[in-house]
Amino acid sequence: MAPEQTTTQRHLPRATGLLCSLLLAAAGSVHASEPADPATGGSAVSSNARHTLESMMLEGSNAANAVLMRAIGLVGTPYRWGGNTPEGGFDCSGLVNYVFRDMLDLILPRTSRELAAWRQGPEVPASALATGDLVFFGSGGVVSHVGIYVGDGRFVHAPSTGGTVRLDRMDGSYWQRRYTGARRVL
C-alpha cells in the first residue's frame, strides 16, 4: 500500500508544469519587435538604444521570473497570521514581503492595505497584468488580501487560517467578486 501524499506532493507536478509553461511564455516575450524607420527601411532604434532596451527588458524579465520561481516554490507552506518566513508560515502580506525581499532585496510595506495604498508602482488594469504584479482583494472598498500574479490568470497567495500557500485562478467566482485592483512593483 502506497503512503498518502501530502497536498504539496499532489500539486507539485501541476505547479511544475505551470511554472515551465509560464517561463517559456516569459522567455518568448523578452524581445519586442522594433518599428521600422520609413526613411531608411531599417530599424528606428539605434543599436546602443536597442541594447539598453533589451538589457532593461531582460532585467525586468529576470526579476519577474525570480519572483515567480520563489513564490511557486513556497506553495504548500502553512498559513500563519503575522507569519513572514517559510519556517514559521505566512500570512498574505508576509508571503509577498518575503518573496520580494528574498529575491530582489526589496522592502515593501507590511500589510495588504499598506501595499495597495503604496504609490511606488503604478496601478495596473486587470487586462494588463504581468508576472510579479501584486493583486488585491477585499470588500466594501477595503483591501484585506494580496497575492502575486504569476501569469495565465493565476496568482500565489496565503489564503487563510488552517490553509497553505497555494496557486489559485483569478477568474474563480470568489476571487473575481473580491478583486479590487493591482499594482506593478517591478
N, C-alpha and C positions, 0 to 999 in steps of 0.2 A: 504494500500500500504506500503510495507516494505521500510525503508530508504536505500539509496545507501550505499554499503560497501566501505570502503577505500581500497586502494591497499594492505595495511598491513593486514586488516581483511580477504581479499580474499585469500592471500597467507599463512596466519598463519597455517591453517590445514595441508597444504602440507609441510611447513617448519617444523612443529612439528613432522609429520610422518617421514620426512627425519632425523631429529635430533634423534628420537627414534631408527631408523634403524642404524644410524651411531654409536650411543652409544652402542647398543647391539653388533655391529661388533667389536668395540674397546674393549669392555669388554671381548669378546671371544678371543681376540688376546693377552691378557696380559700374559698368561702363555706359555712360549716357551717349546718345547719338549727338553729333555736333552739327550745327546748322551750316549749310554751305554758304560761302561768300560769293554772291552773284557776280561780282566784278572779276574774280579770278577763277571761279569754278571750284576753288579749293575750300579748305576749312576756314571759317571766320574766327577760329580760336587759334592764337599763336601757340607754338609748341611749348613755350615756358608757361603760358596760362593753362594750357591743356594738362601739363604735368602737375601744376599746382592743384587744378580742379580734380584730377584723378587721385592725387595724394589725399586731398580733403575727403573725397568720397570714400576712398579705401579706409581712411582713419575712422570715419563715421560708421562705415560698414563693419570694421573690426570691433569697434566699441559695442555696436548693437549685437554683433554675434557673440561677444564675450558675455554681455548681459544675458542674452538668450541661453547660452550654454549653462551659465551658472544657475539661472532661475530654474530651468528644467531639471538640472542636477539636484535641486532641493525638493523636487516632488516627492511626497511621502513623509517629509519632516513633520512631526506633530505640531499642532496649533497650541500656542500658549499666549494668553493675553499678556501684553507687555513684553513678549519674547522677541529677542533680536539676534539669536545665534542658532546654528544648526544643532548644537548640543542641548540647548535649553528650549528650543522650539521657537516658533514665530507667530506674531500677530501680523495682520496685513501690512501695516506700515513698517514694522520691524523687518519683514522679508524684503520689501523694496529698499529700505536703507542698507541692509546687509549686502544685497547684491551689488548696488551701485558703489558702495564703499569698498567692498572686496575686490571688484573687478576694475574699477576706474578711479579709486581713491577720491570719490565724490561724496561729500557730506550733504545730505538732503534734510529738509525739515522732518520732524519725527512722526507727526500724526497725519492721517489721511486728510483731515480738514486743512492743516497747515500746508501739505503738499498741493492740494487743489488751489489754495489761495496764493501760493508761491508764484512770483512773477518772473522767475529766471528763465523760463522756457515758454514758448508760445502755446496757446491753446490750439488744439488740432481737431478739425471736424472728423466725425466717425468715418467718412468716406476716404480720408487721407491718412489713416493710422499706419504707423510703421513700427517695425520691431524695436522694442525698447521704450516705446511711449508708455506713459502712466495712464491708466484708465480708472475712472472714478465712478462710484455708485453710491446711492443714498435714496432718501425720500423726503418729500416736503421741502425741497431746496437745500437740504443739509447733507453734505458728503459724510459718509460713515464707513466707506470701504475703498481700497485701492488695490490694483494689481498691475502687472507688467504685461503689455501686449507682446505676443510672440509671433504674430502673423497668422494668416489663414483663418481669421475670425476667432482666434483663441487667446486666452491670457492665463498667466500663472498667478496664483494668489493663495493666501492663507485664510480660508473661509470662516471657520467658526470653532468654538469650543468643542472638543471631542473629535474634531476632524484633523486632516493633514493638509499640507501644501498640495495643491492639485492644479491641473490644467482643465479649464472649462471653456465652453463656447460662449461667445458674447451674444449670440442670437438665441440662446435659451430664454424662455419666457421670463424666468425670474430675473436674470441679469439685464435683459432688454428693458424691462419695466423700470429698473432702478438705475440705469445708465445716466450719468449726469455730465460727462464730458471727458476730455483727455488733454494731456499736456506733454509736449516734447521736451525731454531733458537733454538728449544727445544732439 
